[in-house]
Structure formats: C-alpha cells, structure tokens
Amino acid sequence: MKISENFKLIGFSMLFVVGLTACNKPGPAETAGKKIDQTVGEAGKKIGEAADKVVEKLGEQGEKTSVTIDDAEITTRVKAAIFAEPGLKTLQISVNTVKGSVTLSGSIDSLPSSNRARVLAGAVTGVKEVKNRLVVK
C-alpha cells in the first residue's frame, strides 16, 4: 500500500512540477494577445498619421478656397466701381482677378477712360496689381 501511495505522491508531484513549468511559458493565448496589442498600436499610429495628413490637406484646400473667394469678391467690387462711374458704365470692360492681380480687358472710348478704370480697380481693397489691357477704339 505504501508503494501505491508513494507512486501516487510521485505522480502528483510530477504533475505539479509540469503545471508550474507550463505557467512560466507563454501559451498561444498570451502570444496572440501580444501580437494583437502590437497590431492595434501600429494601426493607431498609422490612423493618427493619416488623420494628420487629412487635416493638412483640408487646410491647404481651405486656403485655396479662401483665395478664390477673395478673388471673386475683388472682381465684383472692381466691376461695381467701374459700373458706378458715369463715363465707364456703358463700356465693355472685362475684369479677371487671380491672387489679387486684376486684369482689365475689352474696348474703351478714350485713354482718360482707360486710366480712370485702372485707378478705380487699383483703389479696391485686396488688389495687389492692375494690368490694364484695355484697347482704345
């Protein structure tokens, strides 16, 4: 009987030692968990980088849109100033604005009228330069 109990005791001891040894080694669940954590961390980093790029692009597009709106507003104000001038409102004057640079084109009846249109365009807020391409007829 004692031999049987000794074998049982040895068997239980061996199982206990094997169990303790298995606890010290990372199993498939721990390894998988670490890999998932690493993947999530890398994905979060990449998502953050992508979000930064999107924000940067939106800022650039906002600046471009702002320039377009400002140019359209400048064009409208220049046309209004020319139309409000009694000697110029009946003439065919085209106004084009790019980044604050206004180009006047079309035909006009006299050199003084051409100069007056240039001065009116230059007086509008936001105009950086006036290119007078008006042709006297």
Sequence and secondary structure as in RCSB ss.txt:
>XXXX:A:sequence
MKISENFKLIGFSMLFVVGLTACNKPGPAETAGKKIDQTVGEAGKKIGEAADKVVEKLGEQGEKTSVTIDDAEIT
TRVKAAIFAEPGLKTLQISVNTVKGSVTLSGSIDSLPSSNRARVLAGAVTGVKEVKNRLVVK
>XXXX:A:secstr
 HHHHHHHHHHHHHHHHHHHHHHHS  HHHHHHHHHHHHHHHHHHHHHHHHHHHHHHHHHHHHHHHHHHHHHHHH
HHHHHHHHHSTTTTTS EEEEEETTEEEEEEEES HHHHHHHHHHHHTSTT  EEEEEEEE 
